[in-house]
Amino acid sequence: MPLGAGNASGGTCGRCTGLTEYRADPAILTLGERFFAPVEAADFPETRLRFRNDRAAETVGLATLTDAEWTDHFGRFRPLAGNLQQPLALAYHGHQFRTYNPDIGDGRGFLFAQMRDDRDRLMDLGTKGSGRTPYSRTGDGRLTLKGGVREILATEMLDALGVDTSRTLSLIETGEPLMRGDEPSPTRSAVMVRLSHGHIRYGTFQRLAYEGDGAAIEQLIDYCLQQFVPDGGKDAADRYAALMDHAVSGAARLAASYRVAGFVHGVLNTDNINITGESFDYGPWRFAPRWDGEFTAAYFDQFGLYSFGRQAEALQWNVHQLALALRTVAGADSLIPALQDYPERYDAALIDGILDRLGLSSGPDDAALVRAWEAALAASDIEPDRAFFDWRGGTRRNDHPAYREPAFAAFEAAVSTYRARPGALDHPYWNDAAPCSMLIEEMESLWTPIAENDDWQPLYDKVEAIRRMGAAHQS
């Protein structure tokens, strides 16, 4: 079976009701060509459907597509009804490892369609590996098949762990041998489609500020307020403050959720940060094997700028760059209050996230409990997924040697005054022998059968296991 079984790959989706209506809404066109370049998709030698995410597709009314229709839209990029008639490569700049780069933009992807989801949010279908654009520079505009598999696993794990993330909608193998310096070559190629709550980046604003185009910044602010801020910021006395408040809250929430998940994005450049606070664009990601602040995901992050322990700082720095771009049109008094609140918002989101993952109701001193938990993890070599799993509900479930250390004794004393959240342990997942996790070794073990035998079933099985874990966390 080329697609395997289950909702990870095209079978029946347990959450698909078939009731969600497809509602095209190509709102990006209101901005005009100052913000994008019309492009053509690459003409691939073949299109072999490898992954279709019906659970995500159902939220935007696309789950009823046949496999042939799916491949036609997401491999050959025939326009969806009432939607963009030509793909659009979005224009932006950005700080890359804190060095400003005006020579970037959608270099191997484009915006293919926009539509409303079942929560009435504006959603984008964006691509990766769909061919060259005016912003490609020396790149070939392509995506390796392994890179697509990695993005499936990253988005599924993060979604299951409560991170606000884009979702991998589709992965289609395209039949081109690619040469890459960081993996065995030639390697297989693919085109991926992500479902995302917007693709307006901090770098979109930075580009306009760099070019001194205040009118375009004002236009982009209006677009973002209308599409991404509740009620369009209509009740806000200051529209600049409303947008900055939204961005700061999203950045703080995102940074905290990465930490709770034990996740390292790897490339938190300003062109990779969405104005909505949704995480997206996964390259050299990793889940931390231990609670180590210096752990990095990218081999080229030689100074640990985006290490596990510095992601909150990185996102705070990035949101300050957004504020500097907005200063082209806004006064400092509109922007500073939200910026000053970032640490407090991050701390609150971290406390809520840790309590939620541990399955605990709020208690007498939540901040102290979280400090004790992080200190215990940092003092041990235990995998974070194992520790969260074992202490779900506040009572340890096995006698791991790490739990005999003084740091865990201090946490155990602190958590003894807490109660499990109602229903926190009801799902049968919590009776499993071990948690579902995704360290780099397992990612490689899932790729090997694909590379050697074209066997996709282990990947599909893992996606189902991840979704089961996500259901347990939501209980």
Buried (B, 14 or more C-beta within 10 A) or exposed (E): EEBBBBBBBBBEBEEBEEEBEBBBBBBBBEBEEBBBBBBEBBEBEEBBBBBBBBBBBBBBBBBEBEEEEBBBBBBBBEBBEEBBEEBBBBBBBBBBBEEEBEEBBBBBBBBBBBBBBBEEBBBBBBBBBBBBBEBBEEEBBBBBBBBBBBBBBBBBBBBBBBBBBBBBBBBBBBEBEBEBEEEEEEBBBBBBBBBBBBBBBBBBBBBBBBBEBEEBBBBBBBBBBBBBBEEBBEEBEBBBBBBBBBBBBBBBBBBBBBBBBBBBBBBBBBBBBBBBBBBBBBBBBBBBBBBBBEBBBBEEBEEBBBBBBBBBBBBBBBBBBBBEBBBBBBEEEBBEBBBEBBEEBBBBBBBBBBBBBBBBEEBEEBEEBBBBBBBBBEBBEBBBBBBBBBBBBBEBBEEBEBBEBEBBEBBBEBBEEBBBBEEBBEBEBBEBEEBBBBBEEBBEEBBEBBBEEEEBBBBBBBBBBBBBBBBBBEB
